Amino acid sequence: MLFGVQHYAEVKRGYPVLSFMWSTYDMTTAEAKTAYLEGSGPVMCGGIEYSEIIGIASRKANGKRINQVELKSKTGNSVTIARPEQVEVMP
């Protein structure tokens, strides 16, 4: 396991496919909000390091409310949206 992501390869229709099994870190929405408001610094999600949490969004999906965090890339050129459970604050 590397940075909370387990990689495994398989072959489908003759082509190699790299798949990922995401580990959860069990960050709660309250912890994500605290990290966002305090500017906690670098975070990790899916084995990739991001510079910070830049937003928290609450959306409705299939009649349920879901919370998501917005992660700013290290270059500042992109934003990734993830569930709080997949995010870990770097030490």
PAZAPA-4460 file (N, C-alpha, C; in steps of 0.05 Angstrom, whole numbers, plus 32768, in hexadecimal, padded with zeros to 4 digits):
% residues 91
    n_x    n_y    n_z   ca_x   ca_y   ca_z    c_x    c_y    c_z   seq   type   mol
   8011   7FE9   8000   8000   8000   8000   8012   8019   8000     1      M     A
   800C   802C   7FEF   801C   8044   7FEC   800A   805C   7FF0     2      L     A
   800F   806C   8005   7FFF   8084   800A   7FE1   807F   800B     3      F     A
   7FD9   8069   8016   7FBD   8064   8019   7FAF   8059   8000     4      G     A
   7FBE   8054   7FEB   7FB3   804A   7FD3   7FC0   802F   7FCC     5      V     A
   7FAF   801B   7FC8   7FBA   8001   7FC0   7FB6   7FFE   7FA2     6      Q     A
   7FCC   7FFA   7F94   7FCB   7FF7   7F77   7FCA   7FD9   7F70     7      H     A
   7FBC   7FD2   7F5C   7FBD   7FB7   7F52   7FB7   7FB8   7F34     8      Y     A
   7FC4   7FA6   7F26   7FC2   7FA6   7F09   7FB2   7F8D   7F00     9      A     A
   7FA3   7F8F   7EEC   7F94   7F79   7EE1   7F93   7F7D   7EC3    10      E     A
   7F8B   7F68   7EB5   7F89   7F69   7E98   7F6C   7F66   7E90    11      V     A
   7F62   7F7A   7E81   7F47   7F79   7E77   7F48   7F7C   7E59    12      K     A
   7F3C   7F69   7E4B   7F3C   7F69   7E2D   7F57   7F6C   7E21    13      R     A
   7F6B   7F60   7E2F   7F86   7F60   7E24   7F97   7F78   7E2B    14      G     A
   7F8B   7F8C   7E39   7F99   7FA4   7E40   7F9D   7FA6   7E5E    15      Y     A
   7FB5   7FAE   7E67   7FBA   7FB0   7E84   7FAA   7FC8   7E8F    16      P     A
   7F9E   7FC5   7EA6   7F8F   7FDA   7EB2   7F99   7FDD   7ECE    17      V     A
   7FA0   7FF6   7ED6   7FA9   7FFC   7EF1   7F91   8006   7F01    18      L     A
   7F8B   7FF8   7F16   7F74   7FFF   7F27   7F7E   8009   7F42    19      S     A
   7F6C   8016   7F50   7F73   8021   7F6A   7F5E   8018   7F7E    20      F     A
   7F67   8012   7F96   7F55   800D   7FAD   7F5A   8023   7FC1    21      M     A
   7F47   8035   7FC4   7F4B   804D   7FD5   7F48   8045   7FF2    22      W     A
   7F5B   804E   8002   7F59   804A   801E   7F4B   8063   8029    23      S     A
   7F3D   8060   803F   7F30   8077   804B   7F40   807E   8064    24      T     A
   7F3F   8098   806A   7F4D   80A2   8081   7F39   80AB   8097    25      Y     A
   7F20   80AA   8090   7F0A   80B1   80A3   7F0B   80CE   80AD    26      D     A
   7F14   80E0   809B   7F12   80FD   80A3   7EF4   8104   80A2    27      M     A
   7EEB   8110   80B7   7ECF   8118   80B8   7ECC   8133   80AB    28      T     A
   7EB3   813B   80A6   7EAE   8155   809A   7EB7   816B   80AD    29      T     A
   7EB3   8167   80C7   7EBC   817B   80DA   7EDB   817F   80DA    30      A     A
   7EE9   8169   80D7   7F06   816A   80D6   7F0F   8178   80BC    31      E     A
   7F01   8172   80A6   7F07   817F   808C   7F02   819D   808E    32      A     A
   7EEC   81A5   809B   7EE6   81C1   809F   7EFB   81CF   80AF    33      K     A
   7F05   81C2   80C4   7F1A   81CD   80D5   7F33   81D0   80C5    34      T     A
   7F3B   81BC   80B5   7F53   81BD   80A5   7F50   81D3   8090    35      A     A
   7F38   81D7   8085   7F34   81EC   8071   7F36   8208   807E    36      Y     A
   7F29   820C   8095   7F29   8226   80A2   7F45   822E   80AD    37      L     A
   7F53   821A   80B7   7F6D   8220   80C3   7F84   821F   80AF    38      E     A
   7F7E   8218   8096   7F93   8216   8082   7FA8   8202   8089    39      G     A
   7FA0   81E9   808C   7FB1   81D4   8097   7FCA   81CE   8086    40      S     A
   7FCA   81D6   806D   7FE1   81D1   805C   7FDD   81B8   804B    41      G     A
   7FF2   81AA   8044   7FF0   8193   8031   7FDE   817D   803B    42      P     A
   7FCF   8171   8028   7FBE   815A   802E   7FC4   8145   8019    43      V     A
   7FBC   812C   801F   7FC1   8115   800D   7FA5   8109   8007    44      M     A
   7FA2   8102   7FEE   7F89   80F5   7FE5   7F90   80E2   7FCE    45      C     A
   7F8C   80C8   7FD2   7F91   80B5   7FBD   7FAE   80B3   7FB5    46      G     A
   7FC0   80B8   7FC8   7FDC   80B6   7FC2   7FE8   80CF   7FB5    47      G     A
   7FD8   80E4   7FB2   7FE1   80FC   7FA6   7FE0   8112   7FBB    48      I     A
   7FF5   8122   7FBB   7FF7   8138   7FCF   7FEC   8152   7FC2    49      E     A
   7FDA   815F   7FD2   7FCE   8178   7FC9   7FD7   818E   7FDC    50      Y     A
   7FD7   81A7   7FD3   7FE2   81BC   7FE4   7FD0   81C4   7FFB    51      S     A
   7FB5   81C2   7FF7   7FA3   81C9   800D   7F86   81C3   8005    52      E     A
   7F75   81C4   801A   7F58   81C3   8015   7F4F   81DF   8010    53      I     A
   7F42   81E4   7FF9   7F3A   81FF   7FF3   7F1C   8203   7FF4    54      I     A
   7F0D   81EE   7FFB   7EF0   81F1   7FFD   7EE3   81D8   8007    55      G     A
   7ECB   81DC   8011   7EBA   81C6   801A   7E9F   81CA   800D    56      I     A
   7E95   81B5   8000   7E7B   81B7   7FF2   7E67   81A3   7FFD    57      A     A
   7E4E   81AB   7FFF   7E39   8199   8007   7E26   8197   7FEF    58      S     A
   7E21   817F   7FE6   7E10   817B   7FCE   7DFB   8166   7FD4    59      R     A
   7DE6   8166   7FC3   7DD2   8151   7FC5   7DD6   813E   7FAE    60      K     A
   7DD7   8124   7FB5   7DDA   810F   7FA1   7DC7   80F8   7FA8    61      A     A
   7DB6   80F1   7F96   7DA2   80DC   7F9A   7D92   80E0   7FB4    62      N     A
   7D8B   80F9   7FB9   7D7B   8100   7FD0   7D8A   8100   7FEB    63      G     A
   7DA4   80FD   7FEA   7DB4   80FE   8002   7DC7   8115   8001    64      K     A
   7DCF   8120   8018   7DE2   8135   8019   7DFE   8129   801C    65      R     A
   7E10   8132   800B   7E2C   8128   800D   7E3F   8140   8010    66      I     A
   7E54   813C   801E   7E68   8151   8022   7E81   814A   8013    67      N     A
   7E8D   815D   8006   7EA5   8159   7FF7   7EB9   8170   7FFC    68      Q     A
   7ED3   816A   7FF9   7EE7   817E   7FFC   7EF4   8184   7FE1    69      V     A
   7EFD   819C   7FDE   7F0B   81A4   7FC6   7F28   81A7   7FCC    70      E     A
   7F39   8199   7FBD   7F56   8198   7FC2   7F65   81A7   7FAC    71      L     A
   7F76   81B9   7FB3   7F86   81C9   7FA0   7FA0   81B9   7F9A    72      K     A
   7FA6   81B7   7F80   7FBE   81A8   7F78   7FD7   81B8   7F80    73      S     A
   7FED   81AA   7F81   8006   81B7   7F89   800E   81CE   7F76    74      K     A
   8007   81CB   7F5D   800D   81E0   7F49   7FF9   81F6   7F49    75      T     A
   7FE2   81F2   7F55   7FCD   8206   7F56   7FBD   8208   7F3D    76      G     A
   7FC0   81F5   7F2B   7FB2   81F5   7F11   7F99   81E5   7F10    77      N     A
   7F93   81D5   7F25   7F7B   81C4   7F25   7F70   81C0   7F41    78      S     A
   7F57   81B8   7F41   7F49   81B2   7F5A   7F3E   8196   7F58    79      V     A
   7F41   8186   7F6D   7F36   816B   7F6E   7F20   816B   7F83    80      T     A
   7F0A   815E   7F7D   7EF4   815B   7F90   7EF4   813F   7F9B    81      I     A
   7EF4   813C   7FB6   7EF6   8122   7FC2   7EE4   8121   7FDB    82      A     A
   7EDE   8109   7FE4   7ED0   8105   7FFD   7EE3   810A   8014    83      R     A
   7EDA   8115   802A   7EEC   811A   8041   7EFA   8100   804B    84      P     A
   7EEC   80EA   8048   7EF8   80D0   8052   7F11   80C8   8043    85      E     A
   7F15   80D3   802B   7F2C   80CC   801B   7F44   80DF   801F    86      Q     A
   7F41   80F3   802F   7F55   8107   8033   7F63   8104   804E    87      V     A
   7F7D   8108   804D   7F8E   8107   8065   7F9F   8120   8067    88      E     A
   7F9F   812D   807E   7FB1   8144   8082   7FCD   813A   8085    89      V     A
   7FE0   8146   8076   7FFC   813E   8078   8008   8148   8092    90      M     A
   801A   8139   809E   8027   8142   80B7   803A   8159   80B3    91      P     A
***
